[in-house]
Amino acid sequence: MKGIYVILACWLHLAGCTTPRPWYNQSYNQQLLETATPPLPTAPGTFTLFMIGDCGKSAADKPSPAFAELKKQLSEAGPNSAVIYLGDNIYEYGLPADSAPDRKEMERRMTTQLEPANGFQGKTIVIPGNHDWAQGKPEGYAARLREEQFVEKHLNQGNTYLPDDGCPGPFELPLNERITLLAYDSQWWLHAHEKPGKAEGCATDTDAEFIAAFKAALNATRTNKSSSPPTIRFTAMGHTEAITIRNSICFPC
């Protein structure tokens, strides 16, 4: 059997939720979480993937209830799991410079989201969205780099913010022996101002080079000759309209 790739476009935020309950609505006025969430899988070979995204505007006095549920489930998940923060981590224009008057508030928005991952035994991955690139403003690349540095220092879990250094990718991260995360940053192409290329250490900086690298990464799965695939359970938290996931949980922030 071939290996399995989880492919993420780092700018993609999908409006709405088509996964089964339980879930929260965005008004905070009515909590729709079921009292008993489905138990995490325990069968050998099962990999659990949590996803949460578009949480960059969570108010200090009204934190998203998704954070508490995520923390609970991450504390119960073992090492054969991962959590992916899907971008738009800091509204409206990403992480400002140290001297900015709103720097502390923007840090709070980021650390509030990351708190559930403290002590998590699995892999933590954070990817950027267009807001993290300062909504396409000239300072977007600098904001993107500041956020990466801040997140990795705060989490202290190694290389967690992908792709590295504002590069477009693709970036391959093995989640286990059979599942690989393939991350790329489409906002890199949309950004009309300063951005990194090969001179800054990126592997690709043209459409043709990216497509070739992307195809090569997918073709690499052919070398995996394991006899049986794992069971994958996706727990989706965030914008997931285009993702159909059975036995899943959706928590819009």
Residue pairs with C-beta under 8 A, 6 or more apart in sequence:
1 224
1 225
1 226
1 227
1 228
1 229
2 221
2 222
2 224
3 178
3 179
3 180
3 220
3 221
3 224
3 226
4 178
4 179
4 180
4 221
4 229
4 230
4 232
5 179
5 180
5 181
5 182
5 217
5 218
5 221
6 49
6 175
6 179
6 180
6 181
6 182
7 182
8 84
8 86
8 127
8 181
8 182
8 183
8 184
9 184
9 185
9 186
10 87
10 127
10 128
10 129
10 162
10 163
10 169
10 183
10 184
10 185
10 186
10 187
11 87
11 128
11 129
11 130
11 185
11 186
11 187
11 190
12 86
12 87
12 186
13 53
13 54
13 86
13 87
13 88
13 129
13 238
13 239
14 239
14 240
14 241
14 242
14 243
15 239
15 241
16 239
16 240
16 241
17 23
17 239
17 240
17 241
17 250
17 252
18 240
18 241
18 243
18 244
18 250
19 236
19 240
19 243
19 244
19 245
19 248
19 249
19 250
20 246
20 247
20 248
21 32
21 34
22 32
22 33
22 34
22 37
22 249
23 32
23 33
23 249
23 250
23 251
23 252
24 31
24 32
24 33
24 64
24 65
24 66
24 251
24 252
25 32
25 252
26 252
26 253
28 62
28 64
28 65
31 65
33 65
33 69
37 69
37 73
37 249
38 247
38 249
40 48
40 73
40 76
40 77
40 233
41 48
41 231
41 233
43 231
45 228
45 230
45 231
46 80
46 230
46 231
46 232
46 233
47 80
47 81
47 82
47 175
47 176
47 179
47 230
47 231
47 232
47 233
48 77
48 80
48 81
48 82
48 122
48 233
48 234
48 235
49 81
49 82
49 83
49 84
49 175
49 232
49 233
49 234
49 235
50 70
50 73
50 74
50 77
50 81
50 82
50 83
50 84
50 235
50 236
50 237
51 83
51 84
51 86
51 234
51 235
51 236
51 237
51 238
51 240
52 66
52 70
52 83
52 84
52 85
52 86
52 113
52 237
52 238
52 251
52 253
53 84
53 85
53 86
53 87
53 88
53 129
53 237
53 238
53 239
53 253
54 86
54 87
54 88
54 129
54 238
54 239
54 252
54 253
55 64
55 66
55 67
55 85
55 88
55 89
55 109
55 113
55 238
55 253
56 88
56 89
56 90
56 91
56 109
56 110
56 113
56 129
56 131
56 132
57 91
57 109
57 253
58 64
58 67
58 109
58 112
58 113
58 253
60 108
60 112
63 112
64 251
64 253
65 251
66 237
66 251
66 252
66 253
67 112
67 113
67 115
67 116
68 116
69 237
69 249
69 251
70 83
70 116
70 237
70 251
71 115
71 116
73 235
73 249
74 81
74 83
74 116
74 117
74 120
74 122
75 119
75 120
77 120
77 121
77 122
78 121
78 122
79 121
79 122
80 122
80 176
81 121
81 122
81 123
82 122
82 123
82 124
82 125
82 175
82 181
83 116
83 117
83 120
83 122
83 123
83 124
83 125
84 125
84 126
84 127
84 181
85 113
85 114
85 124
85 125
85 126
85 127
86 127
86 129
86 238
86 239
87 127
87 128
87 129
87 130
87 131
87 132
88 129
88 130
88 131
88 132
89 109
89 110
89 113
89 126
89 128
89 129
89 131
89 132
89 147
89 151
90 106
90 109
90 110
90 131
90 132
90 147
91 109
91 131
92 131
92 135
93 131
93 134
93 135
93 137
93 139
93 143
94 106
94 131
94 132
94 133
94 134
94 140
94 143
94 144
94 146
94 147
95 103
95 106
95 107
95 110
95 132
95 143
95 146
95 147
95 150
96 102
96 103
96 106
96 143
96 146
97 103
97 142
97 146
100 106
107 150
110 147
110 150
110 151
110 154
111 154
114 124
114 126
114 151
114 154
114 155
117 124
117 155
117 157
123 160
123 173
123 175
124 155
124 157
124 160
125 160
125 161
125 162
125 173
125 181
125 183
126 151
126 155
126 160
126 161
126 162
127 161
127 162
127 183
127 185
128 144
128 147
128 148
128 161
128 185
128 187
129 187
130 136
130 187
130 190
132 143
132 144
132 147
132 187
133 140
133 141
133 143
133 144
133 187
133 191
134 140
134 142
134 143
134 144
136 190
136 191
136 192
136 193
137 193
138 193
138 194
139 193
140 191
140 193
140 194
140 195
141 166
141 191
141 193
141 194
141 195
141 196
142 194
144 166
145 165
145 166
147 161
148 161
148 164
148 165
148 166
151 160
151 161
152 158
152 159
152 160
152 161
162 169
162 171
162 173
162 181
162 183
163 169
163 170
163 171
163 183
163 184
163 185
164 171
165 196
165 200
165 201
165 202
166 185
166 188
166 195
166 196
166 200
167 185
167 188
167 196
167 200
167 201
167 202
167 203
167 204
168 184
168 185
168 186
168 188
168 189
168 202
168 204
168 205
168 210
169 182
169 183
169 184
169 185
169 204
169 210
170 182
170 183
170 184
170 204
170 210
170 213
170 214
170 217
171 182
171 183
171 184
172 180
172 181
172 182
172 217
173 180
173 181
173 183
174 180
174 181
175 181
176 230
177 226
178 224
178 226
178 229
178 230
179 230
179 232
180 217
180 221
182 214
182 217
182 218
184 210
184 214
188 195
189 207
196 202
196 205
197 205
198 204
198 205
203 209
203 213
204 210
204 213
233 247
233 248
234 243
234 245
234 248
235 248
235 249
236 243
236 245
236 248
236 249
236 250
237 249
237 250
237 251
238 250
238 251
238 252
238 253
239 252
240 250
